[in-house]
Amino acid sequence: METLLLHILTGMLFGVILHGEPTQGLLLGILWVTTPSLLADGFILYLTHGEPMLQLKRILGLSLFSNTFWLGACFLGKTALLLTNNPHLLTYAYAIGFSVSLSLRFIVFSTVTLMKTPENLAASAFQPILSLLLFFNTFKPTFTLSPLQFLISSSLMLFSTQIFLLDVDRMAKRTIGFGSLELFRAFLANWTVDLGKPLEDFFERIGTSAAVHISFIVFGKDGGSKSMFVVPYVHPGPFKNVGSSALPMLIQDRLEAEKNLIVSVPHGTSGHEMNLTSHAQSEKVLERLLEKANFNFHPLKASRMVRVNVGEAKASCQRFNDIAVVTLTLAPRNMEDIPSTVGEAIMNYGKSLGLKSVLVIDAHNSTEGSLSPIQGEETRNSYPRGRNP
């Protein structure tokens, strides 16, 4: 409702500026701008049926936004006319606003839809051209440009806009192997309507194969309740519902449902370089984990908890039979993900002490202060040497 009222207000302001007489201008402005905008938006909604990002509210918003630029140009032209008494200035301002509105709409449709160039042109041009034709057929302005001249000048600007978009796309293809507009469209689809597949398709194309490591330890007894501690060395990212962002939740839900376990999934030592590229890859990890989640219980011997501080870094370790669980943090100092090289160094050191496995956890509980980067090579030898706990 607010958007509709703004459309009406914009049209009325157009009428007052272009016509000059307030009463008639208000009504004519609605005819020249508001009516064609609403008609065109209905046409665009039909034309772009199936485009996930182009909902009616966004289409109305685009028309209002582009009309605002056009209105601003007319306001400046009218002001210049009043100051100089030169009617050509309002003509030029109207033409510039028309061209900018048309080009702006074309850029938006070209970047957020999967339509071909002719369809983008139709969606971009319908509203401005309809407004132009209604204006020239219901009012005899003292303009020195004809509708044909308007269309020729605007076509030149549209052509320049298309060349610019193609050049930007071509530069990205040379650099990263695919078009920047396609990637931008996929990113917008995720952030506006939570559509993750287009972005995951890109990640599948640029991703590399890597061995994925997941460690777990299970406490319980045959025939009784069981709890499972799963540490994936896969990063839960990159964001929202893309890639492996939901992997910890998926691991917990699937294991609890299919294995009747109580499951905890802490953050392993890994950074964004270990993001999975898609939900399909996450499913592969889940299926492999479910295959391996078969347990043979042994009498438990647990060590005391050992805690060590080295500078700002803190570590705790507890041994369960021949498995050690190590937790790392810089809390309360803020930090990014602990690199996988740190976890690998600790695992190798633990195995050199005779341990079967070492689960290395990034506590991820540092939320205060400035970032403290940790480099794997710098920390490889920084943990204390001592006997196996």
N, C-alpha and C positions, 0 to 999 in steps of 0.2 A: 504493500500500500504506500509506503514511504517513497519507494522508487517511482511509482506511478505519479505521485504528487510532484516529485522533482522533475519528471518528464514534462508535466503540464507547466510548471513554473519556468522551465528552460524555454519551452515553446513560446510562452507569453513574453519573456524577455527578448527573444528573437524578434517577435512581432513589433514590439515597441521600438527597438533599435532600428529595424529596417523600414518600418512603415512611417514612423514619426508621430502618428496620431494615436494616443494611448488606447482609447476605447476600441477602435477597429483593429489596432495593432495586436491587442491581447487575443482577440478571436482569430485573426489571421495567423498569428504565431502558432497557435494550436493546430491550425490546418497545415501550415508549412512544415512544422518540425515534429510536434507530438504525434499527430495522426500517422504520418509515414513511418515514424520510428516504431510505433506499436505494430503497424501492419507488417513492416519489414522483420521485426523480431519474431512474429508468428511464422512468417515464411522461413526464416533461418532455423527456427526450432524444428520445422518439418524437414528442411534440407539436411540438417545435421543430426537427424534421428540416429541414435546408436552411438554418438560421440559422448563418452562418459563425462567429459569436463564441461560440456556445453548444456547446462541446465537453463531453464527460462530466466531464473534470477540473474545468472551471470550474463546472459545475452542482453537483458534489459540494462544491466550495469554497464556493459560495453557501449551500448548506444548512448547512454547518458554521459559516459566519460568522453566519448568522441564528440558528442554534441557540445559539451562544455568547452572543448578546444575551439570548435567552430564559433561558438558564442563569444568566447574571449577575443578572437580575431576580429569579429564584427564590432565588438565594443571599442576596441582600439581604433578601428577604422572610423567609427562614428565620432569618436572623440577628436580624431585628427581632422575630420570633415568640419566639425563645429569650430575648430581653431583656425583652419585655413580656408574654409569655404570651397574646398576642392572635392567634388563628388567622386573623382577617380579613386581617391584613397579608400573610400568605403567599398568600391568595386573590387579593388585589389585585396582588401582585407577579407571580403566575402570569398573570393576565389582561393586565397591562401588557406582560409579555414576549411573550405570544402576539400581541398587537396590533402591537407593534414589529416582531416577526419577520415577520408577514404584510405589513406596510406596506413594510418594507425589501425584501422579495422583489418586491413589486409595482413599486417604484421601479426596481429593477434590470431586471426584464423589460420594463418600459415604455420604458426608455432604451436598451437594447442590442439589442432585437429589432424586427422589422418586423411583429409580430403585432398583431391588433386587440385592443381593450380586453377583450372577453370571454375571449379566449385567454390574455391576460396574467393575468387574474383566476384562471383555472383553474390555470395554472402556479404562481401565487403561493400559492394557498390549499390546494392538494391536500395538501402535506406537513403544515402546521400543523393543519389540520382532522382529518386522519387520526390524528395524534398525540393530539389532544384527545379524539377518540372512543374510541381504544384506552385512554386513561388513565381516562376515566370508566366504561368498561365492564369494566375488570379491577381497579379499585380504588375503594373507597368513601371518598373524602377528606372531611374535615370542611370542605368548601368551602361558602360561602354563595351562590355563583353557579352556575347551571345551564349546561349546554352552550349552550342557546339564548341565555342572557344574554351568554355569551362572544361568540357570533357577532354579536349585535346591536351590542355595544360595538365589536367589531372592524370591523364594516361601517361604522360611523360614522367610525372612524379611516381606513379605506380611502377613504371618500368625501372626507374632508378632504385626503388625499394626492393623490387625482385632481384635485381643485380646484386644489391648489397647482401640480401639474405643468402643468395647462392654463393657469394664469395665467402661469407662467414662459414657456411656449410662445407665448402671446398677446403678451406684452411683446416678445419677440424678433421676432415677425412684424411688429409695428408699427414696430420700429426698423430691421431689416435685410431685411424682406420674406419671411422664411421662419422656420420653427420652430427654436428652439434645441435641442430634443431630437433632431430630425432631423439637425442639424449635428453634435451631440455623438456621435450614433450613427455617423455617417460617419467622424468623426475616430477613434473607438475601433476601427472596422473596419480602418482603415489601420494603426494602431499595434499592434493585437493579432494580426491575420492578414494584414497586408500587402495588404489589399483597397483599391485606390486609386480605383476608379470612382465609388463614392458621393460621395467628397469632390470629385472632379473634376467631377461633375455640378453641385455647388454653385458651383464656380468658373466653370463655363461660364455659369451664370445671372447671376452678378454681374460677370463680366469685361467689359472694354471692348475694342473693336477698336483696333489700333495697327499702324503700319508697323514691320516687323522688319528690322533691318539686320545683315548678315553680310559681313565682309570676308575675303578670302583672298589668299594669294600662293603660287605654285607654283615650285619649283626643279627643274630637270631638263632633259632634251632629248628630242626626238622619237625614239622607238624605244628609249630608255633608261629607267632607273629615275627615279622622280619622288617628290618629297616636297612636302607641302602644309601650309601654316600657315593654320589657319582661326580667325578671331576672331569669335564670335557676340556681338552686343550684346543677347543674350537671357540673362536670369539663370537659372542652373541651380538652380531651386528650385520649390516652397518647401521640400520635405524628402522624404526616402526615395524612393518610387517614384511620386510625385504630380507632375503637371504636366511641367515641363521639367527636373526634377532630373537625369534621365539623358541629357539632350540632348548634352553633350560626348562621352560614350561612344558614343551612337547615331551621331553624326556621324562619329566615327573608324571605327567598325565598318562602316558602310555605304559610306563612301568607299573604305576599304581593300579591301572585298570587291568593290564594283562598278566601281571605277576603277583598281584595282591601284596604290594610292598608299601612301606612308608618311605618316601624318597626325598632326599635333599640334594640340590644341584648347585654347589658353590662355583665361583668363577675361577677357572684355571689360569695358569700363566700363559697368556696369549694376547696379541694385539689385533688391530683391524686387518693385518695382512692374513689372518686366519679366519676371516669371514667366509662362510660358505656362500656360493653365488646364487643359490635359489632354494625354494622349498623342496624341490626334487632332490637336491643334494642332502638336505637335512633328513629327508625320508630315508635315504640310503644309510646315513649314520644311525638313525633310529633302528632300522631293520637289523643292521649288524650288531648293535648293542643288545637288542632283544634275543638274538641268537646266542650271544655270549653270556646272557644272564641266567646261567644255570649254576647252582651253588652246592658245594660240599662243605659242611660245617666242621670245624675243628675246635677243640678246647681253647678258650681264649686266655692269653697272657698279655696284659697291658702294662706298659711302663708308666711311670709318672710323667706329667707334662713338663717339658723343659722349655724355658723361655730365654732368649738371648737378644741383646741389643747391640748393634754396631752402628755408631753414629745415630742417624735418624731412623735407620731401618730396624725393624723388630721382627723376630721370627719365633714361632712356637712349634714344638714337635712332640708327638706322642707315637709310641710304637705299639702295634697290635700284632703279636706273633712276629712274622717276618715282613710286615708291611708298616711303613712309617707315614704319618700324615703331617705335613709341614704347612704352616700358614704364614704368609708374609704380609707386611703392611708398613706404611710410613705414617700412619695415623698419629696425631691429627693433621700432619702436613699433607697438603693436597698433592696428587700425583695422577699420572695416566696409567694405562695398563702396564703391568710388569711384563717385560719381554719374554718370549718363549725360550730364549737362550738361557735365561736365568733358571727357569724351571728345569731345563735339560741338564744344566750343570749340577743342580742339586740332586736330580735323579741319578745321574752317573756317579756322583760321589756316594750316594746312599748304597748303590749296588756294589761299589768298591768295598764297602763295609760289610757286605754279605747279605744285604736286604734283598728280598725278592722284588719289591716294588716300593716306590715312593710317590705319594699323592701330594702335589704341590699346589697350594691354594693361594690365589690373590684375594686377600680379605676385602678389597675394594671398599674400604670404609673410611677413606681419607677425603674429607670434604672441606677443609679449611686451609687458608693461606694460599700462597702462589704455587704454581706447578713445580714439581721436583722431578725432572726427567731422570730415568734410570737406564743406563746403557749396559747391555749384557756383558760386554768385554770388561767394563769397569767393575762389575759386581761378581764376575765369575769366581774370583778368589777371595772375596771379601767376607764369606761366612767363616765362623770359627772352626778350627779343626779340633777334634776330640773323639772320645769313644762313642760308640753307637749306644743311644739311650736304651 
